[in-house]
Amino acid sequence: MMRLRIILAVTALISLFGVTGASAQTIKLGTLAPKGSPWFDILQDMTAEWSAASGGSVKARIYPGGSIGDESDMIRKMRIGQLQGAVLTSEGLGRIVPEIRVLQLPMWYRSDDELDFVRTGLTAEFEALFEERGFKVLNWGDIGWVRLFTRSPAPSPTALQPLKLFCWVGDQKICEAWERQGFSPVPLAFTDIFSGLQSGMIDAVFTAPVPALSYQWFGLANQMTDVKVIKMIGATIITMKTWKKIPEAMRPQVLAAAAEAGRRSDERIRGFEEQSIEVMREYGLSVHSLTPELRQAWETRSKDAYPVLLDGVVPTELLARARQLREKHRGQRARID
């Protein structure tokens, strides 16, 4: 069944790019996922299926590990037609639809299921906003639960304050939110995190375990505070110009194939997250668990960021709907438990 969906999706792509006879077309896809990471492996599997199903007529060129630039570069290149699509984290997605930050409030969600429930309830609204702004969402996926990786132990917000903290360059909201919490953000490109840690330009980075392992950041920032700040999300998007060229009858199959890839990605990342922490432990990572008092300290400090992250970005009614969905899920879980 999955292979049939892929074949149908490839048929749509052939129609889209006008592939005829022996002429081959290349689909350019940007991603920060490095080679060897779970995300890259899934992308590679998918594109190999596209090539096999089309007899080599449709090929994809994946630009991994930020080789084509940071996510802001990918968005710019999609807008001018140099890229047809990209796999973006919530950072890049938020540059197109800032309202998505309601899904990324620090320590606002407690579990995968809780975030999934809220995201599902708001998906149609978010996807409509992306379309209004020129992009089609093909699937959603997980990056993982963001923890704190530092060069020296920082189990509390107070211990993090003197450290130089990575902040996405160009994202003034996030940098201001860190400052509001008393931290010292240093704006850098995502692709400069390793060199920043190596040179001492930064001492700390909030990131998920799988990227910390994939990019080898943990070798330089080998102290992990096990505070689950946010569940970072991602999505695969293409430009609406590209989407509208796909024959209407083929669009459901294209979306079905993309959704299956998103499901596989979630399944693999969620299963691999704890394993990646254990692998990093074997190579010198120290993990600092939180006492109830420390967890409360992080939650209290996180709330200082909400006014900055929400103001002028997340409408009051959207925040209210997200809170209502979150509380509904918690009520359902309480009845089950």
Secondary structure per residue as TSV (DSSP state, phi and psi in degrees):
chain	resnum	aa	ss	phi	psi
A	1	M	-	360.0	-45.0
A	2	M	H	-63.0	-41.3
A	3	R	H	-63.8	-37.4
A	4	L	H	-61.6	-42.4
A	5	R	H	-61.5	-41.4
A	6	I	H	-64.6	-42.1
A	7	I	H	-61.3	-43.5
A	8	L	H	-63.7	-39.3
A	9	A	H	-64.2	-40.6
A	10	V	H	-64.3	-39.7
A	11	T	H	-56.3	-43.0
A	12	A	H	-64.3	-40.9
A	13	L	H	-66.6	-35.8
A	14	I	H	-62.2	-43.2
A	15	S	H	-63.5	-38.8
A	16	L	H	-63.7	-46.3
A	17	F	H	-97.7	3.0
A	18	G	T	66.5	40.4
A	19	V	-	-74.5	129.0
A	20	T	-	-137.6	141.9
A	21	G	T	51.9	-128.8
A	22	A	T	-87.6	-5.7
A	23	S	-	-73.2	129.5
A	24	A	-	-105.7	146.3
A	25	Q	E	-118.1	145.9
A	26	T	E	-113.0	129.2
A	27	I	E	-96.6	121.5
A	28	K	E	-92.5	126.0
A	29	L	E	-133.8	119.4
A	30	G	E	-95.4	146.9
A	31	T	E	-159.3	149.9
A	32	L	S	-82.5	-13.7
A	33	A	-	-60.6	125.0
A	34	P	-	-78.7	159.9
A	35	K	T	-58.7	139.9
A	36	G	T	90.5	-11.3
A	37	S	S	-81.2	159.5
A	38	P	H	-57.8	-39.3
A	39	W	H	-65.1	-43.1
A	40	F	H	-65.1	-41.2
A	41	D	H	-59.9	-41.3
A	42	I	H	-68.1	-41.6
A	43	L	H	-61.1	-42.9
A	44	Q	H	-63.9	-42.1
A	45	D	H	-60.8	-43.7
A	46	M	H	-63.4	-46.5
A	47	T	H	-68.9	-30.2
A	48	A	H	-65.3	-38.8
A	49	E	H	-64.4	-40.4
A	50	W	H	-58.8	-47.1
A	51	S	H	-64.5	-43.8
A	52	A	H	-65.1	-44.3
A	53	A	H	-68.1	-27.2
A	54	S	T	-99.6	8.5
A	55	G	T	65.2	28.9
A	56	G	T	86.1	2.6
A	57	S	S	-75.4	-30.4
A	58	V	E	-115.0	118.6
A	59	K	E	-124.6	156.2
A	60	A	E	-119.7	140.2
A	61	R	E	-110.7	110.0
A	62	I	E	-92.3	130.5
A	63	Y	E	-104.0	93.6
A	64	P	-	-88.2	168.3
A	65	G	T	60.2	24.5
A	66	G	T	73.1	19.5
A	67	S	T	-65.6	-21.6
A	68	I	T	-99.4	4.8
A	69	G	-	120.6	175.4
A	70	D	-	-71.3	177.0
A	71	E	H	-64.6	-32.3
A	72	S	H	-64.0	-35.6
A	73	D	H	-66.7	-40.8
A	74	M	H	-61.8	-42.8
A	75	I	H	-63.2	-44.8
A	76	R	H	-60.9	-41.6
A	77	K	H	-71.7	-30.0
A	78	M	H	-67.2	-39.0
A	79	R	H	-67.6	-27.7
A	80	I	T	-101.5	5.2
A	81	G	T	88.1	7.4
A	82	Q	S	-79.3	-24.2
A	83	L	-	-123.4	148.7
A	84	Q	S	-97.4	-22.2
A	85	G	E	-162.6	172.1
A	86	A	E	-158.3	152.9
A	87	V	E	-102.0	112.8
A	88	L	E	-113.2	148.4
A	89	T	E	-83.0	178.0
A	90	S	H	-60.9	-24.9
A	91	E	H	-61.5	-52.4
A	92	G	H	-68.0	-41.3
A	93	L	H	-59.7	-38.4
A	94	G	H	-68.2	-18.8
A	95	R	H	-78.2	-19.9
A	96	I	H	-95.1	-48.1
A	97	V	-	-125.9	88.0
A	98	P	G	-58.6	-24.5
A	99	E	G	-58.6	-19.6
A	100	I	G	-67.1	-11.6
A	101	R	G	-62.1	-17.1
A	102	V	G	-64.0	-20.6
A	103	L	G	-89.3	-4.1
A	104	Q	-	-126.1	27.6
A	105	L	-	-73.2	129.8
A	106	P	T	-60.5	128.0
A	107	M	T	59.0	29.3
A	108	W	-	-92.9	-24.4
A	109	Y	-	-116.1	147.9
A	110	R	-	-106.3	-21.7
A	111	S	S	-152.0	165.3
A	112	D	H	-56.8	-48.3
A	113	D	H	-60.3	-39.5
A	114	E	H	-65.5	-47.4
A	115	L	H	-65.3	-41.7
A	116	D	H	-57.3	-42.6
A	117	F	H	-62.9	-45.5
A	118	V	H	-68.6	-44.7
A	119	R	H	-61.3	-43.0
A	120	T	H	-60.4	-40.6
A	121	G	H	-66.8	-23.8
A	122	L	H	-109.6	0.2
A	123	T	H	-56.7	-47.6
A	124	A	H	-59.0	-41.2
A	125	E	H	-65.6	-44.7
A	126	F	H	-64.7	-44.0
A	127	E	H	-64.8	-34.0
A	128	A	H	-64.9	-38.5
A	129	L	H	-65.3	-40.5
A	130	F	H	-62.4	-42.0
A	131	E	H	-63.5	-41.2
A	132	E	H	-59.0	-29.3
A	133	R	T	-102.8	13.6
A	134	G	T	99.0	13.8
A	135	F	E	-136.4	148.6
A	136	K	E	-110.4	127.7
A	137	V	E	-84.7	121.8
A	138	L	E	-91.3	-35.3
A	139	N	E	-160.7	166.1
A	140	W	E	-117.6	153.7
A	141	G	E	-157.3	178.7
A	142	D	E	-105.5	146.2
A	143	I	E	-103.0	-34.2
A	144	G	E	130.6	170.7
A	145	W	E	-76.6	121.3
A	146	V	-	-74.7	127.7
A	147	R	E	-116.7	-179.5
A	148	L	E	-106.8	121.9
A	149	F	E	-111.7	127.1
A	150	T	E	-136.4	161.8
A	151	R	S	-78.9	-25.6
A	152	S	S	-132.3	153.5
A	153	P	-	-54.9	136.1
A	154	A	-	-142.8	68.0
A	155	P	-	-73.4	-12.6
A	156	S	S	-128.1	159.4
A	157	P	H	-57.8	-36.5
A	158	T	H	-62.5	-39.7
A	159	A	H	-68.9	-25.6
A	160	L	H	-78.8	-25.2
A	161	Q	T	-52.1	-46.1
A	162	P	T	-77.5	-9.2
A	163	L	S	-83.6	151.3
A	164	K	E	-87.7	117.8
A	165	L	E	-104.7	128.8
A	166	F	E	-59.5	137.0
A	167	C	E	-138.9	137.2
A	168	W	E	-58.6	124.6
A	169	V	T	-63.0	136.6
A	170	G	T	90.0	-8.6
A	171	D	-	-103.3	83.5
A	172	Q	H	-64.1	-33.2
A	173	K	H	-60.5	-48.6
A	174	I	H	-64.9	-44.4
A	175	C	H	-61.9	-41.0
A	176	E	H	-66.7	-36.4
A	177	A	H	-64.1	-40.4
A	178	W	H	-63.7	-42.7
A	179	E	H	-62.6	-40.3
A	180	R	H	-60.9	-28.3
A	181	Q	T	-87.0	1.7
A	182	G	T	90.9	11.3
A	183	F	-	-94.0	175.1
A	184	S	E	-120.8	83.1
A	185	P	E	-73.3	143.9
A	186	V	E	-122.8	111.1
A	187	P	E	-67.8	126.2
A	188	L	E	-144.9	155.9
A	189	A	-	-70.1	148.0
A	190	F	G	-53.9	-39.1
A	191	T	G	-71.0	-7.7
A	192	D	G	-104.1	7.6
A	193	I	H	-62.2	-46.9
A	194	F	H	-60.3	-49.5
A	195	S	H	-66.7	-31.6
A	196	G	H	-65.6	-42.0
A	197	L	H	-67.9	-37.7
A	198	Q	H	-66.6	-39.5
A	199	S	H	-86.1	-12.9
A	200	G	T	87.8	6.5
A	201	M	S	-63.5	-33.8
A	202	I	-	-130.6	154.5
A	203	D	S	-116.8	-11.9
A	204	A	E	-149.5	150.2
A	205	V	E	-149.1	131.8
A	206	F	E	-85.5	118.5
A	207	T	E	-157.0	166.9
A	208	A	-	-84.0	155.9
A	209	P	H	-59.8	-39.3
A	210	V	H	-64.7	-46.9
A	211	P	H	-61.6	-38.2
A	212	A	H	-59.5	-37.4
A	213	L	H	-75.8	-46.7
A	214	S	H	-61.4	-41.1
A	215	Y	T	-90.6	-2.9
A	216	Q	T	65.3	23.7
A	217	W	G	-64.1	-32.5
A	218	F	G	-63.0	-21.3
A	219	G	G	-67.1	-24.6
A	220	L	T	-103.4	-36.3
A	221	A	S	-109.6	81.5
A	222	N	-	-97.1	20.9
A	223	Q	E	-118.6	117.3
A	224	M	E	-112.0	120.7
A	225	T	E	-88.1	119.0
A	226	D	-	-82.5	61.5
A	227	V	-	-109.4	118.8
A	228	K	-	-83.7	97.9
A	229	V	-	-76.7	-57.7
A	230	I	-	-142.0	160.3
A	231	K	E	-96.7	100.7
A	232	M	E	-68.9	131.7
A	233	I	E	-108.7	170.8
A	234	G	E	-149.9	173.5
A	235	A	E	-158.9	153.8
A	236	T	E	-99.1	126.2
A	237	I	E	-128.7	154.9
A	238	I	E	-131.3	164.5
A	239	T	E	-72.4	150.5
A	240	M	H	-63.0	-31.2
A	241	K	H	-59.6	-41.8
A	242	T	H	-69.0	-45.3
A	243	W	H	-59.7	-40.5
A	244	K	H	-70.1	-16.1
A	245	K	H	-82.8	-14.1
A	246	I	S	-76.2	128.4
A	247	P	-	-52.9	136.0
A	248	E	G	-56.3	-37.1
A	249	A	G	-66.4	-21.9
A	250	M	G	-92.2	-15.3
A	251	R	H	-59.6	-41.4
A	252	P	H	-59.7	-36.6
A	253	Q	H	-70.7	-37.0
A	254	V	H	-61.8	-45.3
A	255	L	H	-65.9	-37.8
A	256	A	H	-63.8	-42.7
A	257	A	H	-65.3	-40.6
A	258	A	H	-66.6	-40.7
A	259	A	H	-63.0	-37.6
A	260	E	H	-64.0	-38.9
A	261	A	H	-65.0	-39.9
A	262	G	H	-63.7	-40.0
A	263	R	H	-63.6	-45.0
A	264	R	H	-62.4	-39.1
A	265	S	H	-63.6	-46.5
A	266	D	H	-58.9	-46.8
A	267	E	H	-60.5	-42.9
A	268	R	H	-72.2	-42.9
A	269	I	H	-66.0	-44.4
A	270	R	H	-65.4	-32.3
A	271	G	H	-78.5	-24.1
A	272	F	H	-95.6	-14.7
A	273	E	H	-59.6	-52.7
A	274	E	H	-67.5	-34.1
A	275	Q	H	-62.6	-39.3
A	276	S	H	-64.9	-35.6
A	277	I	H	-63.9	-41.7
A	278	E	H	-65.1	-38.7
A	279	V	H	-62.1	-45.1
A	280	M	H	-65.0	-35.6
A	281	R	H	-57.7	-42.9
A	282	E	H	-61.9	-25.4
A	283	Y	T	-107.4	25.0
A	284	G	T	107.0	1.6
A	285	L	-	-72.0	132.6
A	286	S	E	-102.2	128.9
A	287	V	E	-108.5	127.8
A	288	H	E	-108.4	107.7
A	289	S	-	-76.5	158.2
A	290	L	-	-100.4	136.9
A	291	T	-	-77.9	163.6
A	292	P	H	-55.8	-35.7
A	293	E	H	-67.4	-42.5
A	294	L	H	-67.3	-39.1
A	295	R	H	-60.8	-42.6
A	296	Q	H	-63.7	-36.9
A	297	A	H	-63.4	-41.9
A	298	W	H	-66.2	-41.8
A	299	E	H	-62.7	-42.9
A	300	T	H	-63.7	-45.0
A	301	R	H	-64.9	-37.5
A	302	S	H	-60.6	-36.2
A	303	K	H	-63.1	-23.5
A	304	D	T	-63.8	-23.3
A	305	A	T	-83.7	-19.5
A	306	Y	H	-57.3	-46.8
A	307	P	H	-57.5	-38.7
A	308	V	H	-69.0	-46.4
A	309	L	H	-68.9	-29.9
A	310	L	H	-92.9	-33.7
A	311	D	T	-62.2	122.9
A	312	G	T	71.9	5.9
A	313	V	T	-122.5	-52.1
A	314	V	S	-107.5	113.8
A	315	P	-	-59.2	147.6
A	316	T	H	-56.1	-40.9
A	317	E	H	-69.5	-30.8
A	318	L	H	-69.3	-43.1
A	319	L	H	-60.6	-39.8
A	320	A	H	-64.7	-41.0
A	321	R	H	-66.6	-40.4
A	322	A	H	-62.8	-43.5
A	323	R	H	-64.4	-40.8
A	324	Q	H	-62.4	-42.4
A	325	L	H	-65.5	-42.3
A	326	R	H	-61.1	-46.4
A	327	E	H	-68.5	-33.6
A	328	K	H	-62.1	-44.5
A	329	H	H	-64.4	-42.6
A	330	R	H	-63.2	-35.9
A	331	G	H	-65.8	-39.9
A	332	Q	H	-64.5	-42.3
A	333	R	H	-65.0	-38.4
A	334	A	H	-63.9	-37.7
A	335	R	H	-68.5	-36.3
A	336	I	H	-68.1	-45.6
A	337	D	-	-68.2	360.0
